[in-house]
Amino acid sequence: MSNFDLVVLYEHPEWQKPLFRALERRGVRFGAFDLKRAAFDEGAKPEARVYFNQASPSAYVRNHTRAVPLALSYMRNLELKGATVLNGSKAFALELSKSAQGALLRRLGLRSPRTIVFNDAEAVAPLASGFPFPALLKPEQGGSGARMFLLESFEELRRLLEMKPELWLPDNLLVLQEYIPTDPSTGIIRMEFLGGELLYAMRVVSHGRFNLCPSVACNPEEGTGACALPEPSAAPPVEFYPYPEVPAQAVEEGKRIMKEGGLDVGGIEYLPTEGGPVFYDINANSNLREPIAAAFGFDPFERVVDFLVSKVRAA
């Protein structure tokens, strides 16, 4: 008999607390596997019927860099043993790679920003000569808007990397991505999906900030977040609004992304433009925002528990 019905893989000290409380309320027999300092026995049998991955690519900004490779290794081990792993290694590997996300979006025939991947500033120069500036510099392994910069020229890129060599961390891969302007008052659109269906959608007004993490722990209604990253000091806080009028086309395209990417739970972000949605980010670690879901009349974590319990029963 398994020790648990469910094991949640996690790293952030705050993000999973609402989920854990919902699981406790429902009496689910679950374990919490903290990836920050962890080990697993390669030959041991799985401890649960179902595993739910909530690891984040942004672990390195919290000095938890080792959590990501261990999470990926552990999930592959569990999957080879026949365990059910939700948001498993396929989904997590996709979340770890901006270039893989772009390739998936293009294969699906969806619009996405042009992106160059590089491990040396001079090597990118020939490709950058025809690249439209301003452009965004991002880590290939992104997360929580960490280490993002809006650049006006290739020379600015070169100077920035000379001054801040730490930007190459954690994996020495960066991306230069096309900047697509949108109406700042509208913001970007984030759709949350659960089990292949839309859970809710919201508008996110950034005010020039890059950390758009929807968790209330990161971007609270008031005060300072628990995972605050360096941001423009004068910028107003990020604003989140329910978006019931999300276009049906965007929802259907989001469903395709979720299915092809192997995501069970996740957030899809896109830029609304006159030519239709431009998708740019796929998030397997979906930090749900309770006030937005409440505007639609439900608790998002109770819905996630419903989904997890159904998977446990089917395993």
C-alpha positions, 0 to 999 in steps of 0.5 A: 500500500502506498504511503500517500495518495498524493505527493506534491513536489514544491520549492517555494516556501509560500506558493503551495500553502493555499493548496496544502490547506485545501488538501487538508480540508478535504482529508487527502492523504498527501506528502510534501516533497521539498526540493530545496534540499532533497534526495531520492533512492533511484531503486525505491518504489513510488510512495504515492499513486499520483505526484503533482509537480509544482517546481519552478524555473525561478528557483535560482533567484531564491538561491535554490538552483539545485531544486530544478535538476533534482525535480526533473531527474526525480520525475523522470525516475518516477515516470519510468517506474509507471507512476502518474506524474501531473505536470511531469517531465515533459511539461517541466522541460518545456517550462524551462526553455523559452526557445522550446516554447517558441518552437511549440507555438510555431509548430501549432501555427500560433503567433509568437515573438521572434527569439534568438538563443545564445551563450555568447554576446559576440556570437549573437551579433550576426543574427542581431544585426537585423533584429528589431530593437527595442528588444527583451533580454531574458534567461532561457530558463525564465521565471517570475520575470527575473533578469529581464531587460528592455534594450534599445540596441545590440551595443546596450546588450553587449555593455549590460553583459559586460557589467552584469556577468551574473545574468548568465546564470543559472545555465549560461543561456540567454534569449533576445526576444522581439518586443511587441508593444501593446496598449499598456492600459489593457496589459497582457492576458493570462489564461489558467487551465485545469485538466484541459479546460479554461479555469479563468482568465485575467488581464494583468497591467504591469506598469513596466514591471516584469514580475507578473507572478499572479500569486498573492504571496508575490504580488499582494493587493497591498504591501510587499510580496514574498518573492519580490525581485528588483523592479523599477522603484517608482512603478505602481504595483502590478494590477490584476483584473478578471477577464470574462470576455476572453476571446474563444479563439484564444481559449481554443489555442490555449487548450492546444498548447496545454495538450501538446505541451503535456500540461495538466495545470498551467497558465498561458500568457499572450499579448492582445494585438489587432492581428490576434493573440501573440503567445509568449509564455507557458507556465506549468507552475500555475500560481492561482490568484484567489481574488480573481477566481472569487470574482468568478464565484469559486475557490481555485484551489478547491477546483485543483483538489477536485482534479487531483482527487479524480486522478488519484481515484483513476490511478 
